[in-house]
């Protein structure tokens, strides 16, 4: 239970920036400042657009993996290229989690 009160001074711009960053993270300004001070992980929430893009990339990655498996026996070079593309998509998916 939090009982103590801490204040600090900042400019109007800094205050607005703190509010924006806290809102994007889904946190109150107080919680955002606490996490920043204690170097806790602060994760920005994804927008609906980003969520849609993430879902699409997951679908593409799965499809490329399936294509790779289909071509593995018939054309190893094509299988390698599609596997590489699937890896690149996977890297982009991992960037969403950061």
QUIVENRA-V170252 format. One record per residue. N is the residue number from 1. SS is DSSP state (helix for helix, strand for strand, loop for the rest). OMEGA is omega in whole degrees, 0 to 359 (none if undefined). Layout:
n=N ss=SS omega=OMEGA
n=N ss=SS omega=OMEGA
This chain:
n=1 ss=loop omega=184
n=2 ss=loop omega=182
n=3 ss=loop omega=185
n=4 ss=loop omega=182
n=5 ss=loop omega=180
n=6 ss=loop omega=177
n=7 ss=loop omega=171
n=8 ss=loop omega=182
n=9 ss=loop omega=175
n=10 ss=loop omega=180
n=11 ss=loop omega=178
n=12 ss=helix omega=179
n=13 ss=helix omega=180
n=14 ss=helix omega=179
n=15 ss=helix omega=178
n=16 ss=helix omega=179
n=17 ss=helix omega=177
n=18 ss=helix omega=179
n=19 ss=helix omega=180
n=20 ss=helix omega=181
n=21 ss=helix omega=178
n=22 ss=helix omega=180
n=23 ss=helix omega=179
n=24 ss=helix omega=180
n=25 ss=helix omega=181
n=26 ss=loop omega=182
n=27 ss=loop omega=171
n=28 ss=loop omega=178
n=29 ss=helix omega=179
n=30 ss=helix omega=181
n=31 ss=helix omega=177
n=32 ss=helix omega=180
n=33 ss=helix omega=178
n=34 ss=helix omega=181
n=35 ss=helix omega=179
n=36 ss=helix omega=182
n=37 ss=helix omega=182
n=38 ss=loop omega=178
n=39 ss=loop omega=174
n=40 ss=loop omega=181
n=41 ss=loop omega=177
n=42 ss=loop omega=184
n=43 ss=loop omega=177
n=44 ss=loop omega=179
n=45 ss=loop omega=180
n=46 ss=loop omega=175
n=47 ss=loop omega=177
n=48 ss=helix omega=178
n=49 ss=helix omega=180
n=50 ss=helix omega=178
n=51 ss=helix omega=177
n=52 ss=helix omega=179
n=53 ss=helix omega=179
n=54 ss=helix omega=179
n=55 ss=helix omega=180
n=56 ss=helix omega=178
n=57 ss=helix omega=177
n=58 ss=helix omega=179
n=59 ss=helix omega=179
n=60 ss=helix omega=181
n=61 ss=helix omega=179
n=62 ss=helix omega=181
n=63 ss=helix omega=179
n=64 ss=helix omega=177
n=65 ss=helix omega=178
n=66 ss=helix omega=178
n=67 ss=helix omega=179
n=68 ss=helix omega=180
n=69 ss=helix omega=179
n=70 ss=helix omega=185
n=71 ss=helix omega=185
n=72 ss=loop omega=183
n=73 ss=loop omega=187
n=74 ss=loop omega=184
n=75 ss=loop omega=183
n=76 ss=helix omega=181
n=77 ss=helix omega=178
n=78 ss=helix omega=177
n=79 ss=helix omega=179
n=80 ss=helix omega=181
n=81 ss=helix omega=179
n=82 ss=helix omega=176
n=83 ss=helix omega=178
n=84 ss=helix omega=178
n=85 ss=helix omega=178
n=86 ss=helix omega=178
n=87 ss=helix omega=179
n=88 ss=helix omega=177
n=89 ss=helix omega=179
n=90 ss=helix omega=178
n=91 ss=helix omega=178
n=92 ss=helix omega=178
n=93 ss=helix omega=179
n=94 ss=helix omega=177
n=95 ss=helix omega=177
n=96 ss=helix omega=184
n=97 ss=helix omega=183
n=98 ss=loop omega=none
